[in-house]
Amino acid sequence: MTRPRVICVGLPPNSELIPVHLRPGNNPLLEKFDELMKERAPDVDFKFLPCLPDEPKEDIQKRFKKHGQVDAVVVGYGVRSQTGLTAFMEFLIEAVQEVSPKVKILFNISVESTYDAIRRAYPQPNPTD
């Protein structure tokens, strides 16, 4: 099996739209997000794609396509946790599915649970395989 490619789409870390408790500086795990994913899921090609609510869909899709075939997408909790950004979350999912209709949509509730979401979709490979 090839390494699954998982993209997290969400607000840029410096966005004022991110709740204060989730911003870098207030959430040490967020600052180590990439490092944590590489450590806990070395068999997964994991990337982050920052997006803003006023960004044209075509621009998001163009940047998404640069990653090639994507197997799964996680919409960042900074987007999903806020009722005022529900339409943006739907917009992101629609933008991604238009480019990659078979992409899996994964859900997390924290930095740590991103790993769990990935493992639900892609169980840890057996070392004897």
C-alpha positions in Angstrom: 0.0 0.0 0.0 1.3 3.5 -0.8 1.5 6.2 1.8 -1.9 7.9 2.2 -1.7 11.6 1.5 -3.7 13.6 4.1 -4.3 17.3 3.9 -5.5 19.4 6.8 -7.4 22.5 5.4 -7.9 25.3 7.9 -7.2 28.8 9.0 -3.6 30.1 8.9 -2.1 29.8 12.4 -1.8 33.6 12.7 -5.5 34.2 11.7 -7.5 36.4 14.0 -10.5 34.1 13.3 -8.9 31.3 15.3 -10.1 31.2 18.9 -7.5 32.5 21.3 -7.1 29.2 23.2 -6.3 27.5 19.9 -3.7 29.9 18.6 0.1 29.3 18.6 1.5 30.4 21.8 -1.5 29.3 23.7 -1.5 25.7 22.5 1.9 24.1 22.6 0.8 21.0 20.7 -0.4 23.2 17.8 3.1 24.6 17.5 4.5 21.0 17.2 1.7 19.8 14.9 3.8 18.8 11.9 6.5 17.3 14.1 3.8 15.3 16.0 2.3 13.9 12.8 5.7 12.9 11.4 6.5 11.2 14.7 3.2 9.4 15.3 2.3 8.6 11.7 5.5 8.3 9.6 3.6 6.2 7.1 1.3 9.1 6.2 2.2 12.0 3.9 0.6 14.8 6.0 0.4 18.5 4.9 -1.4 21.6 6.0 -3.2 23.9 3.5 -4.1 27.3 5.1 -7.3 28.9 3.7 -9.3 32.0 4.5 -13.1 32.5 4.2 -12.7 35.3 1.6 -10.4 33.3 -0.6 -11.8 32.3 -4.0 -12.7 28.7 -4.4 -10.5 28.4 -7.6 -7.4 29.6 -5.6 -8.0 27.0 -2.9 -8.5 24.3 -5.5 -5.4 25.3 -7.5 -3.3 25.0 -4.3 -5.0 21.7 -3.4 -4.2 20.3 -6.8 -0.5 21.0 -6.3 -0.5 18.2 -3.7 -1.4 15.6 -6.4 -3.7 12.7 -5.5 -5.1 13.4 -2.0 -6.7 10.5 -0.1 -8.2 12.3 2.9 -8.9 15.8 4.2 -9.2 17.0 7.8 -11.0 20.4 8.2 -9.2 22.1 11.0 -10.9 22.4 14.4 -10.3 26.2 14.4 -12.9 26.2 11.5 -15.3 23.5 12.7 -15.5 24.6 16.3 -17.1 27.9 15.4 -20.7 28.2 14.3 -20.0 31.4 12.5 -17.6 29.5 10.2 -20.0 26.6 9.3 -20.6 28.0 5.8 -16.8 28.2 5.4 -16.4 24.6 6.5 -19.0 23.5 3.9 -17.3 25.7 1.3 -13.9 24.0 2.0 -15.4 20.5 1.7 -17.2 21.4 -1.5 -14.0 22.9 -3.0 -12.0 19.8 -2.1 -14.7 17.3 -3.4 -15.0 19.1 -6.7 -11.3 18.5 -7.3 -11.1 15.0 -5.7 -14.7 13.4 -5.5 -13.5 10.3 -3.7 -11.5 12.0 -1.0 -12.3 10.9 2.6 -13.3 13.6 5.0 -11.8 13.0 8.5 -12.8 14.7 11.8 -10.7 15.6 14.8 -11.4 17.6 18.0 -7.8 18.5 18.9 -4.3 18.3 17.6 -3.8 14.9 19.3 -7.0 13.5 17.8 -5.9 14.2 14.3 -3.7 11.1 14.6 -6.8 9.1 15.7 -8.8 10.4 12.8 -6.1 9.3 10.4 -5.8 5.9 12.0 -9.6 5.3 11.8 -9.2 5.8 8.0 -5.8 4.2 7.6 -5.0 1.6 10.4 -1.4 1.3 11.5 0.4 -1.0 9.0 1.5 -4.4 10.3 5.3 -4.5 10.6 5.3 -8.1 9.2 3.4 -7.1 6.0 
